[in-house]
Amino acid sequence: MNTDKLIAALCYFSIFFAGFILPIVVYILVENPAVKKHALHALISHIIPVATIVFIVIPFFFMWSVEVFAALIILVFILLAIINIGIVIWNIVKGIQVLAHDQF
């Protein structure tokens, strides 16, 4: 197996074990432009779940009734859970696609 393919796939799979660290290190150290591209895409997809924390915090700054606030928080959590699960699935699919392609 091609080492570049394995490194690029690991960048996507690192959402489970290394978060931002592996894609950043790979982007800095590896010279292959295709691997850099995959590392950058993986890094962006790893940043999105962290960025969604802002949407959890925002409702706390507004004064709403308890019922509206509770409904809003539940809705926000459901939407963010769907988004974050989708991102994890996307990372798995992209990692498998990188490994499965004959050309790299």
Backbone as XML, in Angstrom:
<?xml version="1.0"?>
<chain id="A" units="angstrom">
  <residue number="1" name="MET">
    <atom name="N" x="0.835" y="-1.181" z="0.000"/>
    <atom name="CA" x="0.000" y="0.000" z="0.000"/>
    <atom name="C" x="0.877" y="1.240" z="0.000"/>
  </residue>
  <residue number="2" name="ASN">
    <atom name="N" x="0.445" y="2.220" z="-0.727"/>
    <atom name="CA" x="1.156" y="3.478" z="-0.842"/>
    <atom name="C" x="1.126" y="4.220" z="0.505"/>
  </residue>
  <residue number="3" name="THR">
    <atom name="N" x="2.283" y="4.659" z="0.967"/>
    <atom name="CA" x="2.386" y="5.352" z="2.250"/>
    <atom name="C" x="1.620" y="6.665" z="2.232"/>
  </residue>
  <residue number="4" name="ASP">
    <atom name="N" x="1.650" y="7.379" z="1.108"/>
    <atom name="CA" x="0.924" y="8.642" z="1.010"/>
    <atom name="C" x="-0.580" y="8.431" z="1.176"/>
  </residue>
  <residue number="5" name="LYS">
    <atom name="N" x="-1.104" y="7.357" z="0.575"/>
    <atom name="CA" x="-2.523" y="7.055" z="0.720"/>
    <atom name="C" x="-2.866" y="6.772" z="2.181"/>
  </residue>
  <residue number="6" name="LEU">
    <atom name="N" x="-2.009" y="6.034" z="2.845"/>
    <atom name="CA" x="-2.253" y="5.691" z="4.240"/>
    <atom name="C" x="-2.223" y="6.933" z="5.130"/>
  </residue>
  <residue number="7" name="ILE">
    <atom name="N" x="-1.274" y="7.810" z="4.898"/>
    <atom name="CA" x="-1.171" y="9.044" z="5.689"/>
    <atom name="C" x="-2.393" y="9.932" z="5.440"/>
  </residue>
  <residue number="8" name="ALA">
    <atom name="N" x="-2.808" y="10.056" z="4.176"/>
    <atom name="CA" x="-3.975" y="10.883" z="3.856"/>
    <atom name="C" x="-5.237" y="10.308" z="4.507"/>
  </residue>
  <residue number="9" name="ALA">
    <atom name="N" x="-5.393" y="8.996" z="4.460"/>
    <atom name="CA" x="-6.558" y="8.368" z="5.088"/>
    <atom name="C" x="-6.523" y="8.534" z="6.604"/>
  </residue>
  <residue number="10" name="LEU">
    <atom name="N" x="-5.344" y="8.430" z="7.193"/>
    <atom name="CA" x="-5.222" y="8.620" z="8.640"/>
    <atom name="C" x="-5.610" y="10.026" z="9.068"/>
  </residue>
  <residue number="11" name="CYS">
    <atom name="N" x="-5.386" y="10.989" z="8.205"/>
    <atom name="CA" x="-5.815" y="12.357" z="8.524"/>
    <atom name="C" x="-7.325" y="12.411" z="8.740"/>
  </residue>
  <residue number="12" name="TYR">
    <atom name="N" x="-8.077" y="11.705" z="7.899"/>
    <atom name="CA" x="-9.530" y="11.664" z="8.071"/>
    <atom name="C" x="-9.916" y="10.839" z="9.300"/>
  </residue>
  <residue number="13" name="PHE">
    <atom name="N" x="-9.272" y="9.690" z="9.471"/>
    <atom name="CA" x="-9.618" y="8.812" z="10.599"/>
    <atom name="C" x="-9.170" y="9.382" z="11.944"/>
  </residue>
  <residue number="14" name="SER">
    <atom name="N" x="-8.308" y="10.382" z="11.922"/>
    <atom name="CA" x="-7.800" y="10.947" z="13.170"/>
    <atom name="C" x="-8.867" y="11.697" z="13.952"/>
  </residue>
  <residue number="15" name="ILE">
    <atom name="N" x="-10.045" y="11.850" z="13.392"/>
    <atom name="CA" x="-11.144" y="12.460" z="14.146"/>
    <atom name="C" x="-11.443" y="11.637" z="15.394"/>
  </residue>
  <residue number="16" name="PHE">
    <atom name="N" x="-11.062" y="10.360" z="15.372"/>
    <atom name="CA" x="-11.312" y="9.482" z="16.512"/>
    <atom name="C" x="-10.194" y="9.491" z="17.548"/>
  </residue>
  <residue number="17" name="PHE">
    <atom name="N" x="-8.975" y="9.849" z="17.140"/>
    <atom name="CA" x="-7.872" y="9.684" z="18.086"/>
    <atom name="C" x="-6.907" y="10.860" z="18.181"/>
  </residue>
  <residue number="18" name="ALA">
    <atom name="N" x="-6.816" y="11.730" z="17.208"/>
    <atom name="CA" x="-5.809" y="12.791" z="17.276"/>
    <atom name="C" x="-6.356" y="14.168" z="16.948"/>
  </residue>
  <residue number="19" name="GLY">
    <atom name="N" x="-7.612" y="14.254" z="16.608"/>
    <atom name="CA" x="-8.229" y="15.552" z="16.356"/>
    <atom name="C" x="-7.470" y="16.424" z="15.386"/>
  </residue>
  <residue number="20" name="PHE">
    <atom name="N" x="-7.084" y="17.601" z="15.848"/>
    <atom name="CA" x="-6.408" y="18.573" z="14.994"/>
    <atom name="C" x="-4.945" y="18.245" z="14.764"/>
  </residue>
  <residue number="21" name="ILE">
    <atom name="N" x="-4.338" y="17.557" z="15.690"/>
    <atom name="CA" x="-2.882" y="17.411" z="15.704"/>
    <atom name="C" x="-2.359" y="16.717" z="14.448"/>
  </residue>
  <residue number="22" name="LEU">
    <atom name="N" x="-2.895" y="15.557" z="14.121"/>
    <atom name="CA" x="-2.361" y="14.802" z="12.985"/>
    <atom name="C" x="-2.515" y="15.554" z="11.663"/>
  </residue>
  <residue number="23" name="PRO">
    <atom name="N" x="-3.690" y="16.096" z="11.323"/>
    <atom name="CA" x="-3.760" y="16.831" z="10.049"/>
    <atom name="C" x="-2.818" y="18.036" z="9.986"/>
  </residue>
  <residue number="24" name="ILE">
    <atom name="N" x="-2.632" y="18.729" z="11.104"/>
    <atom name="CA" x="-1.718" y="19.877" z="11.114"/>
    <atom name="C" x="-0.281" y="19.421" z="10.885"/>
  </residue>
  <residue number="25" name="VAL">
    <atom name="N" x="0.126" y="18.375" z="11.598"/>
    <atom name="CA" x="1.494" y="17.866" z="11.454"/>
    <atom name="C" x="1.728" y="17.356" z="10.040"/>
  </residue>
  <residue number="26" name="VAL">
    <atom name="N" x="0.765" y="16.624" z="9.505"/>
    <atom name="CA" x="0.909" y="16.102" z="8.142"/>
    <atom name="C" x="0.977" y="17.259" z="7.141"/>
  </residue>
  <residue number="27" name="TYR">
    <atom name="N" x="0.129" y="18.253" z="7.314"/>
    <atom name="CA" x="0.136" y="19.394" z="6.396"/>
    <atom name="C" x="1.480" y="20.119" z="6.417"/>
  </residue>
  <residue number="28" name="ILE">
    <atom name="N" x="2.082" y="20.221" z="7.571"/>
    <atom name="CA" x="3.358" y="20.927" z="7.691"/>
    <atom name="C" x="4.523" y="20.087" z="7.164"/>
  </residue>
  <residue number="29" name="LEU">
    <atom name="N" x="4.542" y="18.797" z="7.467"/>
    <atom name="CA" x="5.717" y="17.974" z="7.189"/>
    <atom name="C" x="5.738" y="17.313" z="5.809"/>
  </residue>
  <residue number="30" name="VAL">
    <atom name="N" x="4.584" y="16.951" z="5.291"/>
    <atom name="CA" x="4.545" y="16.197" z="4.033"/>
    <atom name="C" x="4.632" y="17.150" z="2.847"/>
  </residue>
  <residue number="31" name="GLU">
    <atom name="N" x="5.364" y="16.747" z="1.832"/>
    <atom name="CA" x="5.553" y="17.598" z="0.656"/>
    <atom name="C" x="4.620" y="17.256" z="-0.504"/>
  </residue>
  <residue number="32" name="ASN">
    <atom name="N" x="3.987" y="16.094" z="-0.471"/>
    <atom name="CA" x="3.090" y="15.667" z="-1.541"/>
    <atom name="C" x="1.839" y="16.560" z="-1.529"/>
  </residue>
  <residue number="33" name="PRO">
    <atom name="N" x="1.537" y="17.255" z="-2.642"/>
    <atom name="CA" x="0.383" y="18.168" z="-2.656"/>
    <atom name="C" x="-0.956" y="17.461" z="-2.453"/>
  </residue>
  <residue number="34" name="ALA">
    <atom name="N" x="-1.076" y="16.223" z="-2.926"/>
    <atom name="CA" x="-2.332" y="15.495" z="-2.729"/>
    <atom name="C" x="-2.554" y="15.186" z="-1.256"/>
  </residue>
  <residue number="35" name="VAL">
    <atom name="N" x="-1.504" y="14.815" z="-0.554"/>
    <atom name="CA" x="-1.618" y="14.528" z="0.880"/>
    <atom name="C" x="-1.920" y="15.822" z="1.635"/>
  </residue>
  <residue number="36" name="LYS">
    <atom name="N" x="-1.290" y="16.916" z="1.234"/>
    <atom name="CA" x="-1.563" y="18.214" z="1.871"/>
    <atom name="C" x="-3.032" y="18.596" z="1.702"/>
  </residue>
  <residue number="37" name="LYS">
    <atom name="N" x="-3.564" y="18.356" z="0.503"/>
    <atom name="CA" x="-4.967" y="18.677" z="0.239"/>
    <atom name="C" x="-5.886" y="17.874" z="1.159"/>
  </residue>
  <residue number="38" name="HIS">
    <atom name="N" x="-5.622" y="16.584" z="1.290"/>
    <atom name="CA" x="-6.440" y="15.746" z="2.166"/>
    <atom name="C" x="-6.270" y="16.147" z="3.628"/>
  </residue>
  <residue number="39" name="ALA">
    <atom name="N" x="-5.067" y="16.500" z="4.023"/>
    <atom name="CA" x="-4.831" y="16.936" z="5.402"/>
    <atom name="C" x="-5.604" y="18.221" z="5.700"/>
  </residue>
  <residue number="40" name="LEU">
    <atom name="N" x="-5.630" y="19.140" z="4.752"/>
    <atom name="CA" x="-6.363" y="20.387" z="4.939"/>
    <atom name="C" x="-7.865" y="20.135" z="5.020"/>
  </residue>
  <residue number="41" name="HIS">
    <atom name="N" x="-8.389" y="19.279" z="4.140"/>
    <atom name="CA" x="-9.816" y="18.949" z="4.189"/>
    <atom name="C" x="-10.174" y="18.263" z="5.502"/>
  </residue>
  <residue number="42" name="ALA">
    <atom name="N" x="-9.309" y="17.370" z="5.950"/>
    <atom name="CA" x="-9.556" y="16.691" z="7.222"/>
    <atom name="C" x="-9.523" y="17.690" z="8.379"/>
  </residue>
  <residue number="43" name="LEU">
    <atom name="N" x="-8.581" y="18.610" z="8.349"/>
    <atom name="CA" x="-8.486" y="19.614" z="9.410"/>
    <atom name="C" x="-9.743" y="20.470" z="9.464"/>
  </residue>
  <residue number="44" name="ILE">
    <atom name="N" x="-10.220" y="20.903" z="8.325"/>
    <atom name="CA" x="-11.446" y="21.710" z="8.293"/>
    <atom name="C" x="-12.625" y="20.917" z="8.835"/>
  </residue>
  <residue number="45" name="SER">
    <atom name="N" x="-12.717" y="19.658" z="8.456"/>
    <atom name="CA" x="-13.833" y="18.846" z="8.953"/>
    <atom name="C" x="-13.695" y="18.535" z="10.444"/>
  </residue>
  <residue number="46" name="HIS">
    <atom name="N" x="-12.490" y="18.623" z="10.984"/>
    <atom name="CA" x="-12.303" y="18.431" z="12.424"/>
    <atom name="C" x="-12.621" y="19.706" z="13.200"/>
  </residue>
  <residue number="47" name="ILE">
    <atom name="N" x="-12.495" y="20.858" z="12.545"/>
    <atom name="CA" x="-12.769" y="22.141" z="13.195"/>
    <atom name="C" x="-14.274" y="22.388" z="13.314"/>
  </residue>
  <residue number="48" name="ILE">
    <atom name="N" x="-15.055" y="21.927" z="12.372"/>
    <atom name="CA" x="-16.494" y="22.205" z="12.349"/>
    <atom name="C" x="-17.197" y="21.776" z="13.643"/>
  </residue>
  <residue number="49" name="PRO">
    <atom name="N" x="-16.983" y="20.555" z="14.168"/>
    <atom name="CA" x="-17.666" y="20.206" z="15.431"/>
    <atom name="C" x="-17.278" y="21.118" z="16.593"/>
  </residue>
  <residue number="50" name="VAL">
    <atom name="N" x="-16.050" y="21.560" z="16.641"/>
    <atom name="CA" x="-15.626" y="22.465" z="17.711"/>
    <atom name="C" x="-16.295" y="23.824" z="17.533"/>
  </residue>
  <residue number="51" name="ALA">
    <atom name="N" x="-16.416" y="24.267" z="16.295"/>
    <atom name="CA" x="-17.046" y="25.561" z="16.026"/>
    <atom name="C" x="-18.532" y="25.556" z="16.376"/>
  </residue>
  <residue number="52" name="THR">
    <atom name="N" x="-19.171" y="24.405" z="16.333"/>
    <atom name="CA" x="-20.596" y="24.342" z="16.656"/>
    <atom name="C" x="-20.872" y="24.592" z="18.138"/>
  </residue>
  <residue number="53" name="ILE">
    <atom name="N" x="-19.855" y="24.533" z="18.966"/>
    <atom name="CA" x="-20.037" y="24.827" z="20.387"/>
    <atom name="C" x="-20.549" y="26.249" z="20.577"/>
  </residue>
  <residue number="54" name="VAL">
    <atom name="N" x="-20.170" y="27.141" z="19.683"/>
    <atom name="CA" x="-20.639" y="28.530" z="19.748"/>
    <atom name="C" x="-22.166" y="28.571" z="19.704"/>
  </residue>
  <residue number="55" name="PHE">
    <atom name="N" x="-22.768" y="27.717" z="18.876"/>
    <atom name="CA" x="-24.224" y="27.721" z="18.743"/>
    <atom name="C" x="-24.917" y="27.139" z="19.977"/>
  </residue>
  <residue number="56" name="ILE">
    <atom name="N" x="-24.194" y="26.410" z="20.783"/>
    <atom name="CA" x="-24.755" y="25.924" z="22.039"/>
    <atom name="C" x="-24.712" y="27.029" z="23.087"/>
  </residue>
  <residue number="57" name="VAL">
    <atom name="N" x="-23.690" y="27.866" z="23.035"/>
    <atom name="CA" x="-23.497" y="28.914" z="24.038"/>
    <atom name="C" x="-24.375" y="30.137" z="23.769"/>
  </residue>
  <residue number="58" name="ILE">
    <atom name="N" x="-24.631" y="30.464" z="22.521"/>
    <atom name="CA" x="-25.370" y="31.683" z="22.161"/>
    <atom name="C" x="-26.720" y="31.807" z="22.875"/>
  </residue>
  <residue number="59" name="PRO">
    <atom name="N" x="-27.559" y="30.769" z="22.940"/>
    <atom name="CA" x="-28.864" y="30.953" z="23.594"/>
    <atom name="C" x="-28.773" y="31.378" z="25.068"/>
  </residue>
  <residue number="60" name="PHE">
    <atom name="N" x="-27.670" y="31.114" z="25.725"/>
    <atom name="CA" x="-27.536" y="31.482" z="27.127"/>
    <atom name="C" x="-27.430" y="32.997" z="27.331"/>
  </residue>
  <residue number="61" name="PHE">
    <atom name="N" x="-27.163" y="33.757" z="26.285"/>
    <atom name="CA" x="-27.003" y="35.199" z="26.399"/>
    <atom name="C" x="-28.310" y="35.974" z="26.207"/>
  </residue>
  <residue number="62" name="PHE">
    <atom name="N" x="-29.390" y="35.272" z="25.923"/>
    <atom name="CA" x="-30.677" y="35.923" z="25.715"/>
    <atom name="C" x="-31.640" y="35.538" z="26.820"/>
  </residue>
  <residue number="63" name="MET">
    <atom name="N" x="-32.524" y="36.454" z="27.151"/>
    <atom name="CA" x="-33.515" y="36.205" z="28.199"/>
    <atom name="C" x="-34.826" y="35.747" z="27.557"/>
  </residue>
  <residue number="64" name="TRP">
    <atom name="N" x="-35.110" y="34.490" z="27.690"/>
    <atom name="CA" x="-36.360" y="33.936" z="27.199"/>
    <atom name="C" x="-37.066" y="33.272" z="28.359"/>
  </residue>
  <residue number="65" name="SER">
    <atom name="N" x="-38.325" y="32.947" z="28.129"/>
    <atom name="CA" x="-39.031" y="32.175" z="29.147"/>
    <atom name="C" x="-38.415" y="30.778" z="29.207"/>
  </residue>
  <residue number="66" name="VAL">
    <atom name="N" x="-38.650" y="30.090" z="30.288"/>
    <atom name="CA" x="-38.050" y="28.774" z="30.492"/>
    <atom name="C" x="-38.479" y="27.801" z="29.402"/>
  </residue>
  <residue number="67" name="GLU">
    <atom name="N" x="-39.731" y="27.861" z="28.993"/>
    <atom name="CA" x="-40.234" y="26.931" z="27.982"/>
    <atom name="C" x="-39.561" y="27.164" z="26.627"/>
  </residue>
  <residue number="68" name="VAL">
    <atom name="N" x="-39.468" y="28.436" z="26.238"/>
    <atom name="CA" x="-38.826" y="28.762" z="24.958"/>
    <atom name="C" x="-37.353" y="28.393" z="25.004"/>
  </residue>
  <residue number="69" name="PHE">
    <atom name="N" x="-36.710" y="28.704" z="26.109"/>
    <atom name="CA" x="-35.288" y="28.404" z="26.257"/>
    <atom name="C" x="-35.039" y="26.900" z="26.186"/>
  </residue>
  <residue number="70" name="ALA">
    <atom name="N" x="-35.843" y="26.117" z="26.885"/>
    <atom name="CA" x="-35.684" y="24.658" z="26.878"/>
    <atom name="C" x="-35.920" y="24.087" z="25.483"/>
  </residue>
  <residue number="71" name="ALA">
    <atom name="N" x="-36.943" y="24.578" z="24.812"/>
    <atom name="CA" x="-37.232" y="24.090" z="23.459"/>
    <atom name="C" x="-36.100" y="24.453" z="22.502"/>
  </residue>
  <residue number="72" name="LEU">
    <atom name="N" x="-35.576" y="25.657" z="22.638"/>
    <atom name="CA" x="-34.480" y="26.098" z="21.776"/>
    <atom name="C" x="-33.225" y="25.261" z="22.017"/>
  </residue>
  <residue number="73" name="ILE">
    <atom name="N" x="-32.906" y="25.024" z="23.272"/>
    <atom name="CA" x="-31.722" y="24.219" z="23.588"/>
    <atom name="C" x="-31.861" y="22.810" z="23.039"/>
  </residue>
  <residue number="74" name="ILE">
    <atom name="N" x="-33.028" y="22.214" z="23.188"/>
    <atom name="CA" x="-33.245" y="20.857" z="22.661"/>
    <atom name="C" x="-33.106" y="20.857" z="21.143"/>
  </residue>
  <residue number="75" name="LEU">
    <atom name="N" x="-33.699" y="21.831" z="20.482"/>
    <atom name="CA" x="-33.604" y="21.922" z="19.023"/>
    <atom name="C" x="-32.163" y="22.103" z="18.567"/>
  </residue>
  <residue number="76" name="VAL">
    <atom name="N" x="-31.427" y="22.979" z="19.246"/>
    <atom name="CA" x="-30.022" y="23.213" z="18.900"/>
    <atom name="C" x="-29.210" y="21.940" z="19.084"/>
  </residue>
  <residue number="77" name="PHE">
    <atom name="N" x="-29.401" y="21.231" z="20.199"/>
    <atom name="CA" x="-28.663" y="19.992" z="20.430"/>
    <atom name="C" x="-28.972" y="18.939" z="19.373"/>
  </residue>
  <residue number="78" name="ILE">
    <atom name="N" x="-30.227" y="18.829" z="18.981"/>
    <atom name="CA" x="-30.590" y="17.840" z="17.954"/>
    <atom name="C" x="-29.937" y="18.187" z="16.623"/>
  </residue>
  <residue number="79" name="LEU">
    <atom name="N" x="-30.021" y="19.460" z="16.221"/>
    <atom name="CA" x="-29.421" y="19.860" z="14.950"/>
    <atom name="C" x="-27.905" y="19.683" z="14.949"/>
  </residue>
  <residue number="80" name="LEU">
    <atom name="N" x="-27.268" y="20.057" z="16.044"/>
    <atom name="CA" x="-25.811" y="19.913" z="16.103"/>
    <atom name="C" x="-25.391" y="18.450" z="16.166"/>
  </residue>
  <residue number="81" name="ALA">
    <atom name="N" x="-26.182" y="17.629" z="16.821"/>
    <atom name="CA" x="-25.877" y="16.195" z="16.843"/>
    <atom name="C" x="-25.942" y="15.612" z="15.432"/>
  </residue>
  <residue number="82" name="ILE">
    <atom name="N" x="-26.954" y="16.018" z="14.674"/>
    <atom name="CA" x="-27.069" y="15.540" z="13.288"/>
    <atom name="C" x="-25.879" y="16.012" z="12.458"/>
  </residue>
  <residue number="83" name="ILE">
    <atom name="N" x="-25.512" y="17.281" z="12.606"/>
    <atom name="CA" x="-24.374" y="17.823" z="11.855"/>
    <atom name="C" x="-23.082" y="17.087" z="12.226"/>
  </residue>
  <residue number="84" name="ASN">
    <atom name="N" x="-22.844" y="16.913" z="13.519"/>
    <atom name="CA" x="-21.595" y="16.287" z="13.959"/>
    <atom name="C" x="-21.525" y="14.812" z="13.593"/>
  </residue>
  <residue number="85" name="ILE">
    <atom name="N" x="-22.633" y="14.112" z="13.663"/>
    <atom name="CA" x="-22.643" y="12.704" z="13.232"/>
    <atom name="C" x="-22.380" y="12.639" z="11.728"/>
  </residue>
  <residue number="86" name="GLY">
    <atom name="N" x="-22.961" y="13.566" z="10.979"/>
    <atom name="CA" x="-22.708" y="13.612" z="9.537"/>
    <atom name="C" x="-21.248" y="13.860" z="9.223"/>
  </residue>
  <residue number="87" name="ILE">
    <atom name="N" x="-20.598" y="14.703" z="9.996"/>
    <atom name="CA" x="-19.179" y="14.987" z="9.767"/>
    <atom name="C" x="-18.319" y="13.768" z="10.074"/>
  </residue>
  <residue number="88" name="VAL">
    <atom name="N" x="-18.649" y="13.047" z="11.127"/>
    <atom name="CA" x="-17.902" y="11.824" z="11.445"/>
    <atom name="C" x="-18.072" y="10.804" z="10.323"/>
  </residue>
  <residue number="89" name="ILE">
    <atom name="N" x="-19.296" y="10.637" z="9.849"/>
    <atom name="CA" x="-19.545" y="9.702" z="8.739"/>
    <atom name="C" x="-18.785" y="10.159" z="7.486"/>
  </residue>
  <residue number="90" name="TRP">
    <atom name="N" x="-18.793" y="11.465" z="7.207"/>
    <atom name="CA" x="-18.079" y="11.982" z="6.045"/>
    <atom name="C" x="-16.588" y="11.663" z="6.146"/>
  </residue>
  <residue number="91" name="ASN">
    <atom name="N" x="-16.006" y="11.830" z="7.338"/>
    <atom name="CA" x="-14.589" y="11.520" z="7.521"/>
    <atom name="C" x="-14.305" y="10.033" z="7.281"/>
  </residue>
  <residue number="92" name="ILE">
    <atom name="N" x="-15.178" y="9.179" z="7.745"/>
    <atom name="CA" x="-14.991" y="7.738" z="7.519"/>
    <atom name="C" x="-15.058" y="7.422" z="6.030"/>
  </residue>
  <residue number="93" name="VAL">
    <atom name="N" x="-16.058" y="7.975" z="5.352"/>
    <atom name="CA" x="-16.222" y="7.724" z="3.913"/>
    <atom name="C" x="-15.012" y="8.239" z="3.133"/>
  </residue>
  <residue number="94" name="LYS">
    <atom name="N" x="-14.572" y="9.456" z="3.432"/>
    <atom name="CA" x="-13.414" y="10.009" z="2.720"/>
    <atom name="C" x="-12.149" y="9.191" z="2.990"/>
  </residue>
  <residue number="95" name="GLY">
    <atom name="N" x="-11.951" y="8.740" z="4.213"/>
    <atom name="CA" x="-10.794" y="7.907" z="4.513"/>
    <atom name="C" x="-10.814" y="6.607" z="3.729"/>
  </residue>
  <residue number="96" name="ILE">
    <atom name="N" x="-11.969" y="5.994" z="3.641"/>
    <atom name="CA" x="-12.099" y="4.749" z="2.869"/>
    <atom name="C" x="-11.907" y="5.018" z="1.380"/>
  </residue>
  <residue number="97" name="GLN">
    <atom name="N" x="-12.443" y="6.130" z="0.880"/>
    <atom name="CA" x="-12.268" y="6.469" z="-0.535"/>
    <atom name="C" x="-10.795" y="6.674" z="-0.872"/>
  </residue>
  <residue number="98" name="VAL">
    <atom name="N" x="-10.062" y="7.324" z="0.012"/>
    <atom name="CA" x="-8.627" y="7.546" z="-0.240"/>
    <atom name="C" x="-7.922" y="6.208" z="-0.323"/>
  </residue>
  <residue number="99" name="LEU">
    <atom name="N" x="-8.239" y="5.297" z="0.576"/>
    <atom name="CA" x="-7.588" y="3.983" z="0.579"/>
    <atom name="C" x="-7.995" y="3.146" z="-0.628"/>
  </residue>
  <residue number="100" name="ALA">
    <atom name="N" x="-9.224" y="3.320" z="-1.103"/>
    <atom name="CA" x="-9.737" y="2.464" z="-2.181"/>
    <atom name="C" x="-9.301" y="2.909" z="-3.566"/>
  </residue>
  <residue number="101" name="HIS">
    <atom name="N" x="-8.942" y="4.166" z="-3.764"/>
    <atom name="CA" x="-8.559" y="4.640" z="-5.094"/>
    <atom name="C" x="-7.240" y="4.016" z="-5.530"/>
  </residue>
  <residue number="102" name="ASP">
    <atom name="N" x="-7.215" y="3.636" z="-6.813"/>
    <atom name="CA" x="-6.002" y="3.078" z="-7.377"/>
    <atom name="C" x="-4.959" y="4.169" z="-7.625"/>
  </residue>
  <residue number="103" name="GLN">
    <atom name="N" x="-5.424" y="5.323" z="-8.051"/>
    <atom name="CA" x="-4.514" y="6.435" z="-8.314"/>
    <atom name="C" x="-4.528" y="7.370" z="-7.129"/>
  </residue>
  <residue number="104" name="PHE">
    <atom name="N" x="-3.369" y="7.942" z="-6.867"/>
    <atom name="CA" x="-3.301" y="8.904" z="-5.779"/>
    <atom name="C" x="-2.491" y="10.082" z="-6.215"/>
  </residue>
</chain>
